[in-house]
Amino acid sequence: MPTTFSSREFNQDTSGAKKAALSGPVFITDRGKPSHVLLSIEDYQSLAGSQASMVELLAMPAEAEVEFEPPRAEINGKPVDLD
């Protein structure tokens, strides 16, 4: 059975919520409805997997050399009639 803290209880006993999260997810409610979930870092990493972040995926090693020579763009404008 998951642990549930109201927002007020969470604000008054954050350390208790953190301890409870070591045993499983802690649901935090606002006006009786779940609004947040507190997880241990191990549980979070298990759920997230070992996927790289977007920053890591876009980063390139400093020694990587990529040749990129895009073709020159041709912009053909139309004359403007200001009359």
C-alpha positions, 0 to 999 in steps of 0.5 A: 500500500503506497504512503500518502501525505497531504501537502500540509503533512508533507510541509510539516514532516518532509523528513518523514516523507523522505524516509517513507520514500525509501520503502516505496513511492509517496503520494502527495495530495492537494485537496485530496487529489494526488498531485506529486510523487516522491521517489528515492533516487534509486526508484527514479533511476530504475523507472527512468532507465539508463537513458541519456539526457537530451543534453547528453544526446546532443553533446559531441566529444571535443575531438569529433570532427564533422565536415558540414558544408551545406549548399549555398541558399538561393533566395529569389525575391519578387519586386515590390510595388509601392504604388 
